[in-house]
Amino acid sequence: MFDGRYTNRRVFVTGHTGFKGSWLTAWLLTLGARVTGFSLDLPGSPAAFTALGLERHIRHLTGDVRDREALALALGEARPEVVFHLAAQSLVRPSYEDPARTFETNALGTLNLLEAVRRTPEVRAVVCITSDKCYHNNEWVFGYRETDRLGGRDPYSASKACAELMAQAYFASFFTDGPALATARAGNVIGGGDWARDRIVPDCARAWAADIPAVIRNPGATRPWQHVLEPLSGYLWLGSRLLRQEGRKGTDKESFNFGPAAEVIATVEEVTRALSAYWPGFRMRVDRADEQGQKESTLLKLCCDKALAVLGWRAILTFGEAIRLTAEWYRDYYAGQGEADMRAVTAGQIAGYAAEASAKGLAWTR
């Protein structure tokens, strides 16, 4: 997979202890990569990182992307050839609680990562993961393209737009003859092992485990839900393709949307009810009292035509398949499976997804 470019390759992942970072790390290990992870701390307990016992299989570094010198030192010591930058404050509602920390982590953290890359000549490819919320949201019924206006009305969204602009400036100023750089935009990712607060699937999982009703807000909010393996396949394929392009000249960085098919959208309530089919006795209630005037978009979707045209990438899972994989992972975890078993469950889902993508002829599987 991915042209075999990760076999025995030195890869540096920021935010590797987070939900997406843990899945990316697990996938890289199956590909034979030598992974160094740099992350401030665990997102909480439980966490996918500990459930999979990943610390014993990688070089695990504790650090803050807001600390420029510490990040530069870690990158310099690891001498990676590929960098995946996922470290972030990744939630909208906490961005209202601490907007300064959100901007410092998401915007200045990206700045520090790019500065560290400048000091590390071994780096050949950089994939910066931002968010679908980097777009100025007009509540359009059609998907946003990579050339659409950036912006944000809340601290989280604005911080991700800032990260995009920083990557643009560094590419144009410093990387046209250096490491290949691209940004990747995705959102509303689901899958086993996410326990972040104020996300509908983790909230449902916690409620299911505790045998209490799940509290949902904005039940009518519509999102293009996708399983975590979908965008990760895009990130990995993008990194592989960037390795091919080392030393290319250009005046603009590349950006790619990685989202589900246009028809794979559902409301928060529909997601909750779909999950409940796998969890007998599951209950829910709607509570709008905790909104405190904080606004989130009710409609946001991506156009992924560029990823298909340039990378030959597209999403393959139906909404039902994404829900099933997510529910099965949590069900196995709460059944008391140990680290080795959960690694096997995770590897099995990765292998199954790759097999389905191969059967559909996706470019990254050849």
N, C-alpha and C positions, 0 to 999 in steps of 0.2 A: 504494500500500500504506500501511497504518497511517493512513488518512484524510489522507495527504499532509502530515502534521504536522511532518515532519522536513526538508522542503524549505527550504533557506536558514536553518535553525534553528541557533542556537548551542548546541552540546552539549558537555558536559564529561564525560570518562570517566576515572576513576581505574583504575589497573591495565591501561591500554590496551596495554601491551607483552606481557601474558600471552597464553596460548592463547585463552581466551574473549574477552578484551579486544581481541585482534587481529581476530578474526572479527567482533565487534560493530562495531569501527571500520571495517572493510572494508564491512560492510553499510550503516552510516550514510553512508559516502561515496557508495555507489550510490544512496542516497535523497536526495542533495543537501544533507546536513547540513554545517555548518562545525564541525569537531571540534577540540577542545583535549584533549590527553591528558596525564595526570599520573601518573608511575610512577617507582619507585625505580631500576630498572635492567632490563635484559633478563633473562628467566628462565634464559638460558644460550645456548649456540651449538651447533647452529642454533636459530632461533626463527621462528615464523610472522611476527612483526613485521618482521624483516629480510628474510625470504623474499619478502614482499609489497612491500617498499620503502615501507612506510606513512609513514615519517618525512618523506618529501618531499611528502606530500599532506595533512598535518594540522599543527597547532601542537603540537609535541612538547616537553613539559616534563619534566625530570628532577627528582624530589623524593620525599620520604618522607612517607607519610600520618601517621607518628608525630610529624612536625614540624608542630605546629598553626599556627604563624604562616606558615610557607612555604606550606602548603595554603590558608590563608585568603587570602594575597596572590595566589596563582595563580588562585583562584576569583574573587576580586574583579576581577582584570585581565581575565579571560575573559568575565565577565558572562554566564554561560550561562543559558539558559531551562530546560534539562533537564540533570539530572545522573544518570549511571549510576555507582554506586560498586561496583567489582569488586576493587579492590586488597586483597590478602590474602596471608597465608601459607596456602596452599591444600592442604597435605598432612598426613595424620594422622601418619605415622611421623616426619617432621622435627619435629613438635610435641613429641614426646618428647625429642628432642635439644636443643631450645631452647624450652621452654614459655613463658618470659618474653617472648621476642620474638614468639611466636605470639599471646599475649594482647595485647601492646602493639600489634601490627599489626592484628589482627582486631577487637578490642574498642575499644581507645583510638583506633585509626585511624578507626573509625566515629564515635566521639565527636567527633574533630577535624573530620571531614567535616560532621557536623551543625552544629557550631559555626560552621564556615565558611559554611554555607548561611544561618545566622541573620544573618550580616553582609552577605549578597549579595542585595539586594532584587529583582534581575532573575530569580532562580530561581523557576520556577513548578511544577516537578515533580521529584521525587527518587525514584529506584528504587535501593534498597540490596539487593545480591545477597548472600545469606548461604549456606545450604547445607541439604540434606536432613538432615545430621547434627546440626542444631540441636535435633532432637527427642530426648527421652529414649527411648533405644532399648530396647524390651522384646522384640525379636526376633519381633514379631507377623507373622503370615502375611498380614495385610491392611494396606492403606496408611494412613499417618499423615495426619490432617487438620490444617488450619491451627489449630484450637483445641486440639490435643493438647498435652500437657505438654512444655516445653522442658527441655533439660539435656544433659549429656554426661559420659562417664566418662574421656575422654582430653582433653588440652589443646585440640586443634583443635576438637572438637565443643563443648566448654564455651565456648570463645571465640566461636563462632558463635551460641550461645544468648545470650551476653552482648550481642552486637551487636544481636540481635533485641530484647532488653529495653531497650537504649539507644534504639533507634528508637521503641519504644512510648512511652517516657517523653518523648522530645522531641516526638513528635506531640501527645501529650495536653497538654504544658506550653506549647509554643511555636507549633505549626504548624496548629492547628485553624482559624485564619483566615489562614494564610500558604500556603506552597507545599504542594502535595499530596504525600504521602509514602506509599510502600508498600515492603514487602520481598518478595523473590522467593527461593524455595527450590527448588533443583534439585541433582542430583548425578550422578556416574558418567557424565560427558559424554565422548564420544569424537569424533574428527574429525581431519583432516589438520592438521599443524603443531604438535601437542603433543609436546614432548620432555622433559617433566618426569620426574624420576627417581621410581622406585617407583610407576609407573603401568603397567598391563599393556600397553596399546596402544603407548605410546612405547618401552617395553622391547622389544616385538616389532619395532618399526620399526628401532630401533638394531641389533638382532641381525640383522635381514634385510639391512641395509645393510652390515654387517661380515661377513656370511656365517658367523655363529657361532650356537650354540643360544640361544634365549631362555630365561632362567631365570624360572620362575613360582613364586609362593608362594600358599598358600591356594587351590589349584585348584578346590575345591568351594564357595568363597564365591559366593553368589548376589547379583546386582545387577540393577537395572532400567536397563540401558544405553540411552543415547539419543545421537543425533548432535547436535553442538553447535548446529546451526541450529534445532533444536526449542525449547530453552529461550530462545534469543536472540529467536525470533519472539514468545515470550511476554513477554520483557522490553520489547521495542520496542512491542508492542501495549499493555502495561500503561502505559508512559510516555506513549503517545498518549492513552490513556483518562484518565490523571491530568491531562493538560493541559486536558481538558474540565471537570474538577472543581475547578479553581482557585477558592479562596475558599469552598469548602464548609465547613460547620460539622460537627464530629464530636468524639467523645471517644475514638476508637480508630483506630489506623492499620489499613490493609489489609495482609494477607499472602496470598500465592498460591503454591501448589505448581505446578511445571512439570515433569512427568515423562512417561515413555512410557506407552503403554497397559498395563493391568494384566498382560496376557499376554506382554509383551515383556521377559522376564527370562531370564538365562542365567548359567551359572557362568563363572568365570575361565577354566577349561579350554575350555569351549565357545567363548568369545570367541577364544581363541588358535587353536583349530582352524579356526574360521570365517575368520579372517584368513589362515591358512596356505594356503587355497584360492587366494588371489590372489598368493602369493609362492612360486614353485617352489623346492624345496630347503629350505624353511623347517623348522627343527628346534627342539625345546624339551626342557627337563628341569625337573623339580620339585625345589626345594631349600627345605626348611623350617628349615635351620640358622641362618638370619639373622634369626629372629623376635625373639630377645632378650627374650622375655616380653612384647612389646608386643601389645596386643589391638586388633583391629578387629572391627566387627560382621560377622556372616556373612549377615544378612538385613535389608534395609532398603528399603522401597518407599513411595511417596507415593500418596495419593488426590488426584486432580486434578479432582474433581467441581466444586469452587468455580470454578476457572478456566473450566470449560465453561459453568457456569450464569451466571456474572457477566460473563465476557469473551467467551464464545463461542470459546474457545481449546481445542484438543486436539492431541495429537501425531498425526502421520500416517505416519511412516516405520516400516516393519517392521524387525526386527532385521537381516535380511539386507540391506536397503537401507542401513541405517546403517553396516554393515560394509563394503559395497561402496564407498560414498562415501569412507569413511576410507582404505581401501586404495588407491583410485585416486589420491587426493591425494598420498599418500606415494610411490606409484609414479612419478607425474609429477615430483615433486620430486627423487627420487634418479636420475631419468633425465637430470638436468642442466638442467632448465628454468630460465630466468632469471626475474627479478622480474616483468617484464611478462607473461610466460607464466603464472607462478603466480597473478598477479592475475587473469588471464583464467580460469584454472582455478577459482579461488575464486569469482569473479563468476558463472561458469557454474553452479556448484553452488548458489549462492544463487538464481539465476534459475530453475533447474530445480526447486528446492524450493518456491519461491513459486508456480510454475506448477501444481505438484501440489496445493498447498494451495488455490489458486484453484479448481481443478477439483473439489475436495471441498467447496467453498463456505464455507471458513473466513472468519470475520468480518473479520479483519485484512487480507484481500486485496481487499476490495470497494472 
